[in-house]
Amino acid sequence: MKADHWLSDGNATFTADDNAPDGVLEISKGPVDVKDLIFDNGTIEFDMYMPDHGILGMRLRAQNRENAEALYFRPQKDCNASSDCMQYMPLEHGAFEWDLFPEYQTSAPIRTLSWNHFRVVVLGRTMLVYVDRSSQPTLRVDHMEGGALSGGLTFGGPAKYANLVITPGKPSSARAQVTPERRDGFLRHWQISMASVLPSIHDAKLDAPMGVQPPYASMPSDGKDWKTVTAETKGLVNFSHEVGSARDGSVISLAWAKATLDSDKPQWKTVQIGWVREIWVYVNGTLVFAGRNIDGLPAAKTADERISLMNGTFRLPLKRGKNEISIALDDNLPGNTQHYGWGMELKLTDTSGLSLHPKP
């Protein structure tokens, strides 16, 4: 915990403390990097003097300021009763994807304006976070979704850190190697187009710009502008990961995703769909569903303005043979200087009489 082990931008001071013989790192604001360290697997243990406000924490396996795994805290008066006190998310292409991973947040026995002890165990794609030497993890991340398995380590403020110990490890346990079970019914195999700019119009009721519905005919033709992707662990098609977002938060990015269903007869199927922000669903060229889930506006859906299968339900009209499911999605976030995560997940409640293309 001395200055020559860290890379700062004038936002860090190093002081002595009776409870921290190796010194204390105090960050006024923003990030400070551990110098010359590449972290992949192991344990990160430290003490942290938690402020009573802000959003702060650590980034690991960082590639740069825009791509990393993030463990962060939202200090509040009673973190034991606050479901969003401690959270995990990937940071990709500069987008904070907190809205795509609502399952990775929790209350925590954290005391503000006081020292707290943390032990973060990272093995493969799993992360366990222990608070104040508890024998049970307060936060369990079964599958970290960031793009890299090694990288830098960064701490953020305003906060104080002490007694930092980093112990290398290997993801040799069965728990670290097991891929979480895939949930049945999700459409997992898609093609995604490159992003383009979506025009907008001002919505008088919401007093904000809303994306203009893209006609089916405007979907890009097959070719180099498309790539084949597989949904992430929980069925999420993560547009932040696949196509990124515009650097300017006021610019609305649009991308298309399409998949094929083969039905053995004409039939209707019920679909649950989760998404952020604005979505239009076409089946064989006909619009069958549209919706908005925009943070901070009455256009937000359930689940704390995050992605959830509770966001919407509709009926899918299928003909006998091949059916094209085409989805237009945008990252509209009025008034923000940057974009959060955007993506969608689509689940069929009944897959009888159907086959998916391409097959897994």
URQUIQUI-V177588 format. One record per residue. N is the residue number from 1. RES is the residue in one small letter. SS is DSSP state (hx for helix, st for strand, lp for the rest). PSI is psi in radians with two decimals (none if undefined). D_CENTER is the distance of its C-alpha to the mean C-alpha in Angstrom with 2 decimals. Layout:
N&RES&SS&PSI&D_CENTER, N&RES&SS&PSI&D_CENTER
//
This chain:
1&m&lp&0.80&30.92, 2&k&lp&2.71&33.17, 3&a&hx&-0.59&32.50, 4&d&hx&-0.05&33.27, 5&h&hx&0.05&30.29, 6&w&st&2.69&27.72, 7&l&st&1.97&26.74, 8&s&lp&3.01&26.60, 9&d&lp&0.83&27.38, 10&g&lp&0.20&29.95, 11&n&lp&0.24&27.46, 12&a&st&2.49&28.43, 13&t&st&2.69&31.64, 14&f&st&2.16&32.98, 15&t&st&2.95&35.35, 16&a&st&2.70&37.26, 17&d&st&2.42&36.91, 18&d&lp&-0.54&39.15, 19&n&lp&-0.03&36.24, 20&a&st&1.46&34.56, 21&p&st&-0.42&37.30, 22&d&st&0.01&35.14, 23&g&st&2.97&34.12, 24&v&st&2.31&31.32, 25&l&st&2.10&28.67, 26&e&st&2.12&28.16, 27&i&st&2.14&25.47, 28&s&st&-0.71&26.31, 29&k&st&2.55&23.10, 30&g&st&-2.97&20.40, 31&p&st&2.66&19.76, 32&v&st&2.29&22.40, 33&d&st&2.50&22.19, 34&v&st&2.26&24.11, 35&k&lp&2.43&26.67, 36&d&lp&0.71&27.30, 37&l&lp&2.26&24.84, 38&i&lp&2.05&22.75, 39&f&st&2.30&20.81, 40&d&lp&-1.07&19.83, 41&n&lp&2.64&20.74, 42&g&st&-2.73&22.53, 43&t&st&2.33&22.65, 44&i&st&2.01&21.88, 45&e&st&2.37&24.09, 46&f&st&2.82&24.87, 47&d&st&2.53&26.24, 48&m&st&2.19&24.61, 49&y&st&1.93&26.49, 50&m&st&2.20&24.07, 51&p&lp&-3.12&24.74, 52&d&lp&0.28&24.83, 53&h&lp&2.97&22.36, 54&g&lp&3.10&19.44, 55&i&lp&2.03&15.87, 56&l&st&2.94&16.35, 57&g&st&-2.41&15.91, 58&m&st&2.68&15.43, 59&r&st&2.38&13.64, 60&l&st&2.83&14.76, 61&r&st&0.63&15.31, 62&a&st&2.33&15.02, 63&q&st&-0.58&16.39, 64&n&st&-2.91&16.89, 65&r&lp&-0.25&15.71, 66&e&lp&-0.07&12.98, 67&n&st&2.03&11.54, 68&a&st&2.97&10.97, 69&e&st&2.44&9.52, 70&a&st&2.24&9.60, 71&l&st&2.11&11.54, 72&y&st&2.83&12.67, 73&f&st&2.58&15.25, 74&r&lp&1.44&16.42, 75&p&lp&2.33&20.16, 76&q&lp&3.00&22.17, 77&k&lp&-0.73&25.71, 78&d&lp&1.50&24.99, 79&c&hx&-0.42&21.79, 80&n&hx&-0.38&23.30, 81&a&hx&0.09&23.09, 82&s&lp&2.02&19.78, 83&s&lp&-0.26&16.86, 84&d&lp&0.44&14.34, 85&c&lp&-0.64&16.39, 86&m&st&2.35&14.20, 87&q&st&2.70&10.44, 88&y&st&2.58&8.11, 89&m&st&2.69&4.73, 90&p&st&2.60&5.05, 91&l&st&2.04&6.95, 92&e&st&2.28&8.30, 93&h&lp&0.55&11.42, 94&g&lp&-0.01&11.30, 95&a&st&2.25&8.37, 96&f&st&1.89&6.60, 97&e&hx&0.63&3.10, 98&w&hx&-0.52&4.81, 99&d&hx&-0.18&6.10, 100&l&hx&-0.16&4.34, 101&f&lp&1.07&5.04, 102&p&lp&-0.33&8.42, 103&e&lp&-0.25&10.25, 104&y&lp&1.00&9.34, 105&q&st&2.71&11.41, 106&t&st&2.79&15.18, 107&s&lp&2.88&18.47, 108&a&lp&2.57&20.22, 109&p&lp&1.09&23.84, 110&i&lp&2.36&23.28, 111&r&lp&2.22&26.23, 112&t&lp&2.75&26.00, 113&l&lp&0.69&28.72, 114&s&st&2.87&29.27, 115&w&st&2.45&28.46, 116&n&st&2.61&25.95, 117&h&st&2.36&25.58, 118&f&st&2.48&22.39, 119&r&st&2.06&22.22, 120&v&st&2.04&19.06, 121&v&st&2.10&19.77, 122&v&st&2.08&17.78, 123&l&st&1.98&19.24, 124&g&lp&-2.11&17.84, 125&r&lp&0.05&14.39, 126&t&st&2.63&15.10, 127&m&st&2.25&14.92, 128&l&st&2.33&17.30, 129&v&st&2.11&17.85, 130&y&st&2.40&21.42, 131&v&st&2.29&22.78, 132&d&lp&0.83&26.47, 133&r&lp&0.48&27.63, 134&s&lp&2.60&26.76, 135&s&lp&-0.23&27.46, 136&q&lp&2.43&24.45, 137&p&lp&2.44&20.78, 138&t&lp&-0.63&19.31, 139&l&st&2.29&15.70, 140&r&st&2.12&15.20, 141&v&st&1.94&12.18, 142&d&lp&-0.48&13.65, 143&h&lp&1.72&11.56, 144&m&lp&2.35&9.51, 145&e&lp&0.11&7.72, 146&g&lp&2.91&8.62, 147&g&lp&-0.11&11.60, 148&a&lp&2.64&14.36, 149&l&lp&0.07&16.29, 150&s&lp&2.73&18.20, 151&g&st&-2.91&18.30, 152&g&st&3.03&19.19, 153&l&st&2.23&18.81, 154&t&st&2.45&18.42, 155&f&st&2.60&19.16, 156&g&st&2.75&18.79, 157&g&st&3.13&21.15, 158&p&st&2.18&23.13, 159&a&st&2.93&23.96, 160&k&st&2.51&26.44, 161&y&st&2.53&25.90, 162&a&st&2.87&28.66, 163&n&st&0.79&29.69, 164&l&st&2.19&26.89, 165&v&st&2.17&27.49, 166&i&st&2.12&25.52, 167&t&st&2.07&26.77, 168&p&st&2.68&26.01, 169&g&lp&3.03&25.41, 170&k&lp&2.43&25.11, 171&p&lp&1.16&22.89, 172&s&lp&-0.26&26.13, 173&s&lp&2.68&25.57, 174&a&hx&-0.61&25.09, 175&r&hx&-0.67&22.11, 176&a&hx&-0.38&20.24, 177&q&hx&-0.32&21.27, 178&v&lp&2.25&20.72, 179&t&lp&2.26&18.01, 180&p&lp&2.58&16.86, 181&e&lp&2.36&18.91, 182&r&lp&2.40&17.90, 183&r&lp&2.32&18.54, 184&d&lp&2.62&21.51, 185&g&lp&-0.23&21.68, 186&f&st&2.46&18.44, 187&l&lp&2.03&19.05, 188&r&lp&-0.31&17.42, 189&h&st&2.01&19.49, 190&w&st&2.85&19.03, 191&q&st&2.43&20.15, 192&i&st&2.39&18.13, 193&s&st&2.92&20.05, 194&m&lp&2.76&19.67, 195&a&lp&2.60&18.51, 196&s&st&3.02&21.34, 197&v&st&2.25&22.07, 198&l&lp&2.22&22.56, 199&p&lp&2.75&25.52, 200&s&st&2.81&25.30, 201&i&st&2.70&27.89, 202&h&st&2.20&28.26, 203&d&st&1.98&27.92, 204&a&lp&-0.64&30.70, 205&k&lp&-0.73&29.55, 206&l&lp&-0.23&26.04, 207&d&lp&0.87&27.47, 208&a&st&2.70&24.60, 209&p&st&2.35&24.20, 210&m&st&2.59&22.95, 211&g&st&2.52&22.43, 212&v&lp&2.29&25.56, 213&q&lp&2.14&25.39, 214&p&lp&2.16&25.50, 215&p&lp&2.64&28.48, 216&y&hx&-0.64&28.18, 217&a&hx&-0.28&30.72, 218&s&hx&-0.10&28.45, 219&m&lp&2.35&26.04, 220&p&lp&2.56&26.53, 221&s&lp&2.82&29.11, 222&d&lp&2.53&28.50, 223&g&lp&-2.68&28.54, 224&k&lp&-0.25&26.79, 225&d&lp&0.02&24.27, 226&w&st&2.62&22.52, 227&k&st&2.65&20.75, 228&t&st&2.30&20.29, 229&v&st&2.75&16.91, 230&t&st&2.37&16.13, 231&a&lp&2.66&13.32, 232&e&lp&-3.10&10.93, 233&t&lp&-0.84&12.15, 234&k&lp&0.27&11.88, 235&g&lp&0.07&12.98, 236&l&lp&2.26&9.86, 237&v&st&1.81&10.95, 238&n&st&1.72&8.12, 239&f&hx&-0.55&10.21, 240&s&hx&-0.72&8.26, 241&h&hx&-0.74&8.96, 242&e&hx&-0.69&12.31, 243&v&hx&-0.15&13.90, 244&g&lp&-2.94&12.19, 245&s&lp&2.84&13.41, 246&a&lp&2.56&16.73, 247&r&lp&-0.54&17.33, 248&d&lp&2.09&19.11, 249&g&lp&-0.34&17.14, 250&s&lp&-0.20&20.19, 251&v&lp&2.27&20.08, 252&i&lp&2.08&18.67, 253&s&st&2.46&17.36, 254&l&st&2.42&18.25, 255&a&st&2.71&17.70, 256&w&st&2.58&19.31, 257&a&st&2.49&18.58, 258&k&st&2.55&21.54, 259&a&st&2.89&22.62, 260&t&st&2.32&26.07, 261&l&st&2.37&27.46, 262&d&st&2.07&31.05, 263&s&st&2.43&32.91, 264&d&lp&-0.05&36.32, 265&k&lp&2.89&37.60, 266&p&lp&2.28&36.88, 267&q&st&2.92&34.69, 268&w&st&2.44&32.04, 269&k&st&2.45&28.82, 270&t&st&2.35&26.56, 271&v&st&2.35&22.87, 272&q&st&2.40&19.94, 273&i&st&2.36&17.12, 274&g&st&2.54&13.75, 275&w&st&2.83&12.30, 276&v&st&2.24&11.38, 277&r&lp&-0.99&13.73, 278&e&st&2.41&17.15, 279&i&st&2.54&18.15, 280&w&st&2.22&21.50, 281&v&st&2.19&22.42, 282&y&st&2.44&25.65, 283&v&st&2.07&27.67, 284&n&lp&0.66&30.40, 285&g&lp&-0.06&30.24, 286&t&st&2.30&30.52, 287&l&st&2.20&28.00, 288&v&st&-0.23&27.31, 289&f&st&2.52&24.34, 290&a&st&2.60&22.69, 291&g&st&2.92&20.56, 292&r&st&2.48&18.58, 293&n&lp&1.43&15.63, 294&i&lp&2.14&15.55, 295&d&lp&2.31&14.49, 296&g&lp&0.06&17.74, 297&l&lp&2.79&20.13, 298&p&lp&-0.19&22.20, 299&a&lp&0.02&20.46, 300&a&lp&2.61&17.49, 301&k&lp&-2.87&17.44, 302&t&lp&-3.12&17.23, 303&a&lp&0.75&14.58, 304&d&lp&0.69&14.22, 305&e&lp&0.42&13.25, 306&r&lp&3.07&10.05, 307&i&lp&2.41&9.87, 308&s&lp&2.58&12.66, 309&l&lp&-0.15&15.67, 310&m&lp&-0.10&17.72, 311&n&lp&-0.63&16.86, 312&g&st&2.72&19.77, 313&t&st&2.44&22.54, 314&f&st&2.97&25.09, 315&r&st&2.33&27.84, 316&l&st&1.98&27.70, 317&p&st&2.07&31.17, 318&l&st&2.44&31.91, 319&k&lp&2.94&35.07, 320&r&lp&2.32&36.75, 321&g&st&-2.64&35.43, 322&k&st&2.42&32.38, 323&n&st&2.28&30.01, 324&e&st&2.14&27.45, 325&i&st&2.03&24.22, 326&s&st&2.28&22.95, 327&i&st&2.22&19.95, 328&a&st&2.25&19.60, 329&l&st&2.45&16.32, 330&d&st&2.96&15.87, 331&d&lp&0.57&13.50, 332&n&lp&2.20&16.24, 333&l&lp&1.34&15.67, 334&p&lp&2.39&19.31, 335&g&lp&-0.10&20.43, 336&n&lp&2.57&17.41, 337&t&lp&-0.24&18.06, 338&q&lp&3.00&14.63, 339&h&lp&2.60&11.83, 340&y&st&-2.92&8.43, 341&g&lp&2.67&5.94, 342&w&lp&2.52&8.38, 343&g&st&-3.09&9.23, 344&m&st&2.76&11.63, 345&e&st&2.40&13.10, 346&l&st&2.21&16.87, 347&k&st&2.27&19.11, 348&l&st&2.24&22.91, 349&t&lp&-0.31&24.68, 350&d&lp&2.12&27.60, 351&t&lp&0.21&27.76, 352&s&lp&2.43&31.51, 353&g&lp&0.16&33.37, 354&l&st&2.63&30.33, 355&s&st&2.62&29.27, 356&l&st&2.62&26.19, 357&h&st&2.31&26.45, 358&p&lp&2.72&25.88, 359&k&lp&2.58&26.57, 360&p&lp&none&24.28
//
